[in-house]
Amino acid sequence: GGCFGQAIILGTLLLGAFCLGIFLALAGKELLFLQHMGDQSTEKLYAVIDAGFSTATEQKENPSWHGVESILVDDTSTMEQEALNTAEISTLLSPSSKVENTDRYHASTVRSRSSMDTRSVTLSGTTFNVCNNNEVFVTFASSSMHAFLRAWVARVRDALNIPCVLIGAIDASTVALCQELKVPAISMTGSSKSGKQGLGGRYFNIHNPNFKKYGALKIGFIADLLSLGVGPVTSDADVVWIRDPRDRFVEGSLRTADILVSNDCIDIPRDMEDTGGCAHVNANTGVLHFRPTNASIQFVQQWYERVTQAQENWMRDQPAFNLILREAVPQFDRSLWKRAVETEPRKVLRIIVPEREAFQPKCQPGYLCPYVNKHSALNFTIVVLPNYEFSNGHTFFVQQYHLQEHLMPYSVHMTYQYGDHEEYPWGKRQRLRESQLWEDAPHYYTEGKFLVVDPMGSMLPRVDLPHNVEGREAVRHHFHADYFYRSTVKAALGLALSLNRILVLPHVYCYCDTIWNSLNHCRAPGAESMELPFLCPMDHKVEFRPWFKHNALQEMIDMGLRYDVPQVEHGGSFFRETDFLRHPKVTKDITSDVGNVYVPFGG
């Protein structure tokens, strides 16, 4: 019995400093805080961890520097001990005094403008509200995305107080969930263009053979709404709305557009210049707003035909959208400027005459400058939304532009992440957890006992790298930090399992980005201006499926390991995200009940 017996079951060599008497004395503490747990050797590495840590060979589709442990690093076992004051929980949670502010934006505290006047519209027997600018916020979901659907409704309807919402339900269980949430839903297996066939409840990504059909159903759904004079604001279920965008949609050239769309560009400075620097990057149909104009209706008709008539499986909704977009010829149209001025709602209109050189129109195929189609009778106008206001997964989670500029975007889309599986989008959920834009069941925050390793023992001091850093130098720092992190997590996780506690994962710095492409000075192409290092998202370090399925952990439990913690939907019950203890729903009876164990480096 005892923790050493359990450690043997785990195949772990626990260090002598963790004597049984200390553990028993602290067994009642909700939060066990380990001070200065350094680089420790183990005779056998835990299967559940080794299987989870990414390797270069496991990520052939997502090549990166991460996961290779054969690099020689400096010995860190002789690092000088430093005492930390752990009286305050904020000190316990901060990675170090040199780490940038990691306070996460808590979404549920934000409310936008109050409900506007609405009108009722009925489609396929379902009545829903439309706001006074003919807008309705729409998302689509199947049974595999129910947790994301709950989060979407909680954000849009409840937190932002937007009364005009509608769900496109892929299967019967999603219709039932919407009835439970008291949100209007339309089955996408009815008549009209929305479709006549069910696609099942599987998670829809590029590996799903029905992904193309799913895209066609979405386009048909949009067409149905436009035919009723409704302008849908559509977003994927993995989009989080942080601010109400409706006021932004009627500002400047955005007000002149038939269609607004988000983008995949990660170069924020060039996007801000509005000179077409990101024109080569595809638009992303994860966020769209169609105004109920004839041009929009005709565009959607052509879009639908491109997808449904194409024989190629890759001609899904987003590639087809971009092909039509590329056919549009950028041209400065003074009538658009005239429309923007004539519809300006503000009481005072200021005329500014800039220098002559700046007055020349710079209408490249860029962003705030609209596209005007000259090749057909469609004559639609599309504006691509700024990537710093409608964020993608790189600008928000890796570059963290919003933290640097203290400017929260209107939305964030879970793109540029590496934990997306056919079974479940674990990576997307984990990114949202790490930024406190996700809420789990109440027991996730209130039940269980936890283990934390203090920052001085879990991560090396930060080293700021110049923008022209040699790749070899950045890689050396990256692997040094990576090795230290893995050694710490392996030992800490084994200890947490032995003590029937949940490990709160430590922070770690990334000195190289992760991307499906080559890197420029260890930065993704287009993000050369970002600072190095940055705090790594978890999916930059580990392969998620073993962590959330944890079959190896179940095998150890079957062998006799006594590990009983609150279960988490879709797995991952034995650990929590890095800033878990900062979440407002974590109760004080946990964060104030702290026991400290001091461990010297090297055991």
ROMI-815675 format. One record per residue (C-alpha): x, y, z. Coordinates in steps of 0.25 Angstrom, whole numbers, plus 5000, padded with zeros to 4 digits. Each point is the difference from the previous one (the first is absolute). Example, Ala and Ser with C-alpha at 12.3 -4.5 7.8 and 13.67 -1.06 7.14 Angstrom:
REM residues 2
504949825031500650144998
***
This chain:
REM residues 603
500050005000500450155001500550094989501349924998499249884997499150074990501350064994500549864997498749974993500250134991501449954997500650135007501250035008499550105011501150085006500349985015499750145003498549974999499949915012498749945004499950075013500050144992498949954991499149955011500250135007499550084988499049904996498850095004500550124992499250034988501250064992501449945002501050104995501449944996501250105002501249994991499749864993501150004990500649904989499849865006500349874994499149885000500349864997498749984992499250114993498549995002499349944987498950105001501050124999501049944990498849974991499550145001501350084998500150034985501149954992500550044986499749874994498550005006499850144994500449984985498750084996500450115010501550014999500650085011501250015009499249955012500149865007501549964996500749965013501349964995500650145001501150025010499650115010500850065012499849935013499050085008500049915013501050105007499150124998500150095013498849995009499150125001499050025011498650044995498950065009498849914998499150085010499250054988499449924990500350104989501549975003499749854999499450024986501050094994501049934991501150115004500250145002500550014986498849934993499150104993498650025006499349874999498650055006499049944991498850074995498849945007498950004989498849995009500250145006499750074987498750064995499850084988498950094996498649965005499049934992499550084988498750004993499749864993499049944991499649864998500349914988499549864997500849904992499749854999499050025011501050065010499850145005501250085004500350155003500750094990500750135005499750144994501149994990499449874994501149925007500049875007501249925006500149864995500849885002500049864996500249875009499949855001500049915012501550005001500050155002499050015011501050065010500450114990498550034996499750025015501250095001499650084987498650025006500550045013500950114994499150064989498649995006500450015015501350075002499850104988498550015002499849984985498549964998500149964986500649864999499749874992500649864999500249924988499849865006500749884993499349895007498849975009500850005013500550154997498550044998499749945014501250075006499550134994498649985006500749985014500850134998498750074995500750054988499349994986500649894991499749954986500349864996500950004987499349884995498750074995499650054987500650114992501550024998500349975014500049864996499249875000501049905006500649985014501550005002500149945013500650055013501549984997500950125002500250074987501450034995500849974987500149855004498549985001499549954986498750095002500850135002499750054986498549975001500050075014500550124993498950004989499049995011500550125007500050084987498649954997499650055014500550144998499350004986498749975008500250115009500450104990498749974992499250055012500750135001500949955012501550035000500749895007501250025009500649864999501149945008500549865002499749945013501550015004499950154999499950085013499350145000500750095010499450134996498750034992500450044986498850064995500450155002501449964994499249954988499550134996501250085001500950054989500149924987499449885008498650074998500150004985500249854999499149894995500849905007501050005012501049885002501149975009501449964996501249915003501150104999500950015012500850124996499350115009500950124996499849984985498549985002500050135008500650074989498849974991500950004987499749854996501249945007499149885004499349994987500649874997499549935012498649934999498850055006499449915011498549975000500049975015499450145002499150064989498950114999499150014988499150124999498749974993500350064987499849954986501549994998500149915012498949914995500749994987501449975006499449895009499349944988501349994993500749965012499049885002500249964986501550005000500049905012498849914996500449994985501549985002500549854999501350035008499849975015500950115004499050104994499450035014499350135004501350075004500849974987498850034992499850145007501450044998500049964985498850104998500750105008501349994992499150034987499650135006500950114994500450115011499650144995499850135007498650034998499650145005498649965001500349915012500750125006498850084997499149905006500849995013499950155002498550014997499749895010500950065011499150005012500850105009499550145002501350064997500749974987501550054999500750024987501549975001500950044988501349925001501350034992499949984985500849875000499249945011498750044993500249904988499149885002500849875003499049904997500849874999499349875002500150025015499150015012499250135003500050034985498949934994500049904988499250034988499649894991500150054985500049874993498549975002498750065002500149975015500750125003500249975015500850075010500849925011500850055011501049915007500050035015501250045008500849895006500350085013498550025002499549874995501149915005500549864995500749905009501450054997499750155003499349975013500649885006501550014995500350154997499050045011499850144994498850035008500949995013501050084994499150114996498949985010499049994989499149895000499549954986498649984997500249854997501049895000500049884991500749875004500949994988501549985000499949895011500649865000499049925009498949984990499649854999498949924993499549965014499950145006500650144999500849995013501050104995499050114998499349975013501450015007500450134994498750065005500249945014501450065000499450144997498849985009499050014989499449875003499249955012499949865004499049935009500150065014500749885006501250024991500350135009499549955013500449865003501349925001501350035006501150074992501550004998500850124996501550024997500550145002500550074988501550015005499949845000499249984987500650104990501450064997500250155000499550084988501050044990499550114990500449974986500350114989499150004987501249964992500449885009500849894993499149884999501049915006500150095013498450005001500049854999501049985011499250095009498749934996500549865003500750045013498750055005499249884994500949905007499950075013498550004999499849864996500949955011499250085010498649964995500449855000500450005014498950095005498949924992500549875007500050065013498650064998499549864996500649945012499450105009498649994994500150154996499850074987501250074993499950154997500950004988501250105000500350114990501149994990500650094990500149974985501250064993499549954987498650004994499349884994499450014986499849914988501150074993501450055001500450105011500750144998500950025012499149895008498750084996498949964991500050084987499250125001500250015015501550054999499650125010499649915011500850005013500849875004499849935009498549995003499349915009499749874993498649954998499949855005499849954985501450064997500649895009499249885001499149904991498650015006499449874998500849925010499850115010498550004999499749864997501149965010499949854997501349985008499550065012498849915000500949884999500850055012498650015007499749864996501349955006499750065014500350154999499050075009499650134992498750055002499750154995498850074994499849954986500050104989499249994987500949954988501149975010501250075006499649985015501449995005500550144997499550144998500450124991501250095005499150125005498949915006500250065014499750144994498749964995498950085008499249875002501149935008499550025014500850065011500049885009500949944989500950124997500250045015500349855005501449994996501149915005501550024996501049894998501450054998500949924990501550024997500449994986500649864997499249945011
***
